[in-house]
Amino acid sequence: MKENSICATRDLIQKKRIKVSEVLNNCLEIISRTEPKIGALLSVQEEQSRTLAMEMDRKGPDSEKPLWGIPLTIKDVICTKDAPTTCGSRILGNFTPCYDATLVSRLRRAGAIILGKTNMDEFAMGSSTENSAMQQTRNPWDLTRVPGGSSGGSAASTAAGQALGSIGTDTGGSIRQPASFCGVTGLKPTYGRVSRFGLVAFGSSLDQAGPIACNAADCAALLNVISGHDPLDSTSADLPVPDYAGSLALRNDLKGLKVGLPEQYWEGGMSPEVDSVCRAALEQIRSAGAETVQVQLPHSPHAVAAYYIIALAEASSNLARYDGVRYGVRDDTARELPDMYCKTRSLALGEEVQRRIMIGTYVLSAGYYDAYYKKAAQVRRLIYHDFVQAFDACHLLCSPVVPFTAFHLGEKIEDPLQMYLMDIFTASLNLAGLPGMTIPAGLGRETGMPVGIQLMGPAFSEKLILQTAHVLEPYLPSLPRPAALNE
């Protein structure tokens, strides 16, 4: 998928070997050809994008803008002032923000073209993008399978070449998991590294936006732009931003690097094909010069339970604002205010969102707070200390991303517990607020579907994670063009 590289395309534009309008037209042509099959996009800003591309060609390349002329898509949970932001929900079906999220403003200032908004599980609640109220997104590798979630539209859009990259969000694995399912690279930064201003909240202490692209260099280029302190976000970290892209050339091998293998993540539970691909990737990590060591994350078996208590509690609070009064859709048949609240939320919020609001409200209620939410918060702290102790013995951790490859549409949607358990390898990192990255490791022998491996690091170690991924990429199998796009 090198033809979709942000860095390679940017260099061609800067050298005037290709025009911005040519890059954009290629993406629009791919969208027209693939979108009817994939359904990755909820809106396409074609007219605005063409106008901007023509203006860029007239001005000529601007070397001061690192994403000059690069078409990107944005997950529809991130506010954009020139396009609807629906969060994949009927309740926001008519909502167009009056402002850009901070990360969108930074992308625009860097010269990026925001080409479209991507489909997602409603309010980012799901692991397959099947919970979207708008449409169904299919995996570009196999149209009968899910792309993952909740950033499934962003991963599918990138894998299909509809844009050169995308910005997703990760609350419990929602960048890393769809990246694994779709055979692309996805990075969840440290909590606070990227501003959450303009990101519609699911779990405020867990949500973090990050890049999805075709390789580590492209993720580094995007992270360079969207990172940094934002006075509009009280959780934004006031720390210097390294030159992630420039630092990639500083490491040519993995000599001297210790990579920890959490026993709880490798002891079983994976499908045979995922186990085989991930263990082959470990051999390549060693071939690149790294030393692997066994480490323990003893409280990780409790991560999914703790995560869902905390995330759903926060969701019940955050989604209380969608009441039909201030913005979004409203049921006009009600004659009294309580009835209007009830009808609006019942009709305009999906089944999974209603389920999570109810559970979240329950665990916060009087008499149950100490038994559930308080205990989950205590487990969260223990999980964080597990990571701290593990990083005393190694520089990075490596694990599978998901126990299996992308499953068929409809296969798990009727079993919420099965869906929740998909986060077993990813949710701990969100509870701890630490960075993690998925890189493609190969194709499963049985399904022929992509498998990713996950690199995890201490807080604000994105530079080392990106360097490691960049070194590893030549050692890992190069994925072909997604099969479904050849049909």
N, C-alpha and C positions, 0 to 999 in steps of 0.2 A: 504494500500500500504506500510505497514511497512517492507515487505520483500525487498523493494528497498531502504531502508534508507542508506544514506551515513554513518552516525555515527554508526549505528549498524554493518554494513559491515566492516567498518574500525576497530572497536573493535575486531571483529572475526578474521580479518587478523592479527592484532597485537598480539592476543593471540594464533596464529598459529592453530586455529580451522578450518580455510579455507585458501586455497591458492589464490593468485592473479589470477593465470591462471584459476582457477575454477570460480571465479567471472566474469572474462572476457569471458570465454566460455559460461556462462549462458547468458550474454548480447548478444553475437554473435548469439546464438541459437534463442533468442527472435527476433533479427533483421531479421534473415532468415525466421522466421515464420510470422512476422507481417509487415515487410517493404513492401512486395508486395501489401498489403491492404492499408497501411497508407501513404506511400511515404513521410516520415519525413526527410530522409537523402539524401543529394546530393553526399556525398562521405563517404566511410568507410575505415579507415586505418587499415585493418585487419592484414596484415603481420607485419607492424611496431608494432602494439599493442601486438600481440602474442609474438614477440621477446622481447619486453620490459617486458611483464608479466613473461616470463620464466627467464629473468635476475633478476627480483625482487624476484622471488621464490628462486633462487639460493643464492642471498645475504641474504635473510631473512628480516623480517619487520624492518623498520627504524622508531623508535618512535619519531624522531625529525621531521619527515615529516607527517603533519597532514592529507594528502589525499593519503597516500601511497596505491597504487594499486586500486584506485577508477576510474572506467571508466566514462568519461564525454563526452558530445557532445558540440560543439561550433557553434553558429550561423554563417552562412557563410558570414557575413559582417565583421568578425574579422580575421585578418591576421594570417595564420599559415604557417610556412616555409616548412612543409613537405606535404602539401595538397593544392589543388586549393582553391582560395577564389574568388567566382564568384559574390557575392552579389545578387544571383538569376537572373543575367542578361546575355544576350548573349554577350554584349560588353566586359565582363570580362571572357568569357567562356574558354579562354586558359591561364588565369593568375594564376601563382603560386608565391606567395611572396618569397622574399629572406630572410625574417626575421619573427619572431614571434611578435605579439602584446605583450605589457608589461603584460597584465593580463594572456595571455597564457604562457609566460615565468614563471610567478609566480606560475601558476598551475602546470607546469612541475616540478619546483623546489620543490614543496610541495608533489610530488610523484604521481600526477594524471596522468591517461592515457587518451590522447585525442583520442577518438575512432572514431569520425566522425564529419562531418560538416552538419548542418541542413538547410533545405529548408526555404525560406523566401520570402516575397513580394520583388519585384525587388527594390534594393537600400533602402529597409525598407519602401517603400511607399505603404501602404495598411493596411487593418484591417482584412484580411481573409486568407492570403497566396495564394489567387487566382491570384495575380499579378506576381507570379514567372514565369520567362521565361523557367524554367527547367521542372517542373512537378507540379502536384496537390497534396497537402497534405490533408488528411482526418482526422476527429476527431475520436480518438480511442473509444469514447463513442457511436458514431453513424456515420458510414462511409458515410452517405448521407449529413453530415453537415461539416461546416468549423471548423478548429481548432483555428480560430482567427489569428491575425497578428499584426505586421509583424513577430514576433518571433513564428509563428505557428508551425514550424518544431521543435523548441526546446521544446515547451510545449507538443506537441504530442509525441515526442521521450521520454520525461520523464514520461508522463502518461502511455505509453505503456511498460515501463520498459526496453527500448532499452539501456539505460544508467542510472546511478544512479542520474544524475542531468545534467544541461545544463547551459550555459551562453547565455543570450539573450541581446538585447538592447532595450531601451525604449526612444522614441522621443516624443510621445504623448499618451502613454499607451501601447506600444507594448510588454512589459513584463506582465503587470498586466491583460490586456484584454484576451490574449490567455491562461494565467494561470487560469482565471475564466472559460473560455469556456471548458478547458480540465481537470478541477478539481485538479489542482496542486497549489503549493505555488510559488509566484514570487515577487521579491523585486526590486524596482527601487531605487537605492541609491541617496543621495544628489549629485547634480552636482558637480563634482570635487573629490568625494570620491574615485572613481575608474578611473584609467588612461584611457584616450581615445587614447593613442598612439597605432597605428595599428588598430584602429576601423575606417573603411571606412565611411566618413562623409556623413550624410544626412542633418541634421540641427545642425551645430556645437555648438550652444549655448543651445541646447536642448538634444542632444544624451547623454545617459548614459548607460553603461553596468551593468548588475546585474544578480544574480542567479535565476534559476528556479529549484525547487526540490520538494520533496514529503512532506516536513514539515518545520517548522521554524528552528529547530535545524540544519537541513541540509543546509538551506540557510545561517545560521550564520556561519557554518563551511566554506562554500565557500567564504562568504564575508570577513572572517578573512584573507583569503589568497590573494584575488584579490585587497583589499583596500590598500591605502597608497599613499604617495606623489611619483611622478615620474618626475624627471628633464627633461624628454623627452616630457612632456605634460605641456604646459604653463598654462593650466586651472586646473591642478591638485592641490588639496588643501594640503598645507604643515601643516598638523595637525596630532597629534597622532591618532593611530587606536586602539579603545578599543578592548578588548577580547570579541567579540560578543558571541562566543560559550560558553565561561566560565561564562558569566554573566547570562545565562538563569536560572541557579539554584538559583540565588539571589532573585527571585520573585516567590512566590507560589500562589498569588492571585492578584486581581486588586483593593484591598482596597486602598483608597486615590487617585485613578486615576480618573481624570475628562475627559470624552470623549465627544467631541463636535459633534453635529449633524447639519451639514449645512442645513438650511431650504431650500435653492435653490436645494439641491440634493435629498431631501426627500419629496418635496411637490407634486410630481407627475411625470408622464412621464415614469415610469417603467411598464413592463408587470405585470399582477397580480401575476404570479408565482415568479418572481424575488422580487417583493414587499413583498410577504409572507415570503420567505426564509430570506430576509435581516432583516425584522422586528423580526422574530424569533431569529435571531442571536443577535439582540440588547437586547432581553430579557436575553440571555445567558451572554452577557457582563455585564449586571446588576447583574445576579446571581453570577458572579465571583467576585463581590464586587465593580465594577466601578460605578461612578455616571455619568449620561448622562445629558448634558445641550444643549439647543438650541443656535446656533451661526449663524452669517450671513456672507456670501461671496457675497456681493451685485453685484460685477462685473463679477461673474462667467458666467452669460448668454452670455457674450461677448467673452468668452475664446476660443471657437472653431474658431470664425472668426479671432481673433487676432493670434491664434496659426497657422492657415493655411497661413496667410499672411507672418508671420515671418519664418515659416518652409520652405515654398516654395521659398521665397526670398533667403534664405541660400542655399537651394538645387540648385537653378539655378546657383549660384556662384560655389558651390562645384563640380557640375557635368560638368562644362565647360571643365575640364581637360580630359574628355573622348572624344577625338577627332580623334582617329585612328592614332595618330602620335607616341606617346611615348610607350604605352603599350595597351593591349587589342586587339580586332579584328579590322580589317581595310577593307573597301570596296576597292578592287584593280581595279575596273573598271573605276574609275574616272581618268580624265586626268589632272585636275587642282586642286589645294589645296582647294579652297572653295567648289568645287563639292565633293571632298573626305570627307570633314567635314560633309556636308549635307547628303550624302548617308550613310556614316558610322553611324551617329547618328539616322537617320531615320529608318534604317534597324535593328540596334542592340539595340535600346532602345525601351521599351514597351510603349503602349499607355498611361498608367497612368503616367509613368515617363515623357514622352513628355508633357503631359497636365500640370504637376506640374512645369516643367521647364518654359513653356510658361507663366503661371500665375505669377511665381516668377520673371521672367524677366520684365513682365508688371508692377508689383507693385514697381519695383526698377527704372523704366524708368523715364527720365526727364518729369516733369509735373505731375507725379502720386506718386512720392516718399512721398511727404508731406501728400497727401490725404490718402494713404494706409499704407505704411511701418512705417512712423513716428507715425501715430495715433495708429497702432498696438503696437508699442514699448511703447507708453504712457499707453495704456490699460494694457500691461504686468506689468508695474510698479504698477498700481492700484491694480491688482490682487495679486501681492506680498504683498502689504500693507494690503489687506483684510485678508490674512493668518496670518500676524503678529498680527493684532488686534484679530483675532479669537483665537490665541494661548495665548493671555493674559487671556482668560477666561477658558482655558482647556489645558490639556497636549497633547492630540491627537485628531484627527478628525476621524470619521467613516462614510463611505458612500457606496452605491452600486458601482460596478465596471463598469458594462455595463447595459443598460436599459432592455436587454432581454438575453435569453440563445442563444447558438450557432445556427445560422440560416443555412438553407440548401444551399448546393453548387449551385451557379448560381442565388440565390434569389435576391442579391443586387448588383451584379457586374456591372450591366448596369446603375446603378444610383449612381454616385460618391458622390452626396450630402448626400444620405442616409448613405453611408460609412463614410463620414466625421463626421456626427452627432453621430456616435458611440463613439467618443472621448469626449462626453459631460462631463463625470464624471472624466476623467483622464488627459485631456490636461492642465488644470489649474496648476497642480502640476509641470509639465515640464516647463511651463512659469515662475513659481516661483523658480525652481531649487531645490525643496524640496523632501524628501523621501516619498515613499508610497509602500504599500505591499498588495498583494491579498492573502487571505486565503480561502480555500473552506468552504462554509457555509451549503451545502446541495444540494439536487436535486430538480429541478422544478417539481411541481406536474403534469403539463400537458405534458411536453416534456420528463421528466426523465433525463434531462441534468444538468450538474453541474452549480452551482451559487456561485460566490465568493463575499466576502465583502472586502472593502478597508480600511486599516488603514493608516493615514497620520500624519506626525509630522513635527516639526520645523527642520531647517537645522542641519544635523549631529546628528539626534536623532534615528538613526537606532537601537541602543542598546535598547531603550525603546520600539520601535515598535516590535522588535524581541521578547523581553521578554513578551510583551502583547499577541502577537500571540501564543507564546509557552504555556502561561497559558490558553488561550482560546480553544486551539485545543481539549482537552478532553471534553469540554462543547458542542462542535459542532458535528453534525452527522458525523460519520465515513463513508467515501464513499466506496462502494464496488469496485471490479475490473471492469474497463470499459467494458461495455456490448459487444462492437464489438470484443473484444479480446477473447470472449468465443465462437465465431462463428466458 
